[in-house]
Amino acid sequence: MGRKDLLPDAGSTPLTVRQALYRASRDYKGGQFALAHALGICPDDLCKRVSLNANRPLQPDLIEGIVAET
C-alpha cells in the first residue's frame, strides 16, 4: 500500500534540500523502507528525518548516504 506524496508535481520551483531528499527517498526502488535498509538505519528514523514537517536534524553523513544511494 502506497502513501500519498506530499510534494506537488514537478514545476519550475526548485526544491529545498529536505524536499529533494524526501522525493529521492520516495522515488527509490522499493521506497523509503528499502532505502533505509540499504543505508543500514531504522526505516522509521529515515521517514521522520526526511519528513517535510520534521524537526529532526539532517546529519551530513545521512545526506551523503541518500545522495550516493539514490
Buried (B, 14 or more C-beta within 10 A) or exposed (E): EEEEEEEEEEEEEEBEEBBBBBBBBBEBEEBBBBBBEBBEBEBEEBBEBBBEEEEEEBEEEBBEBBEEEB
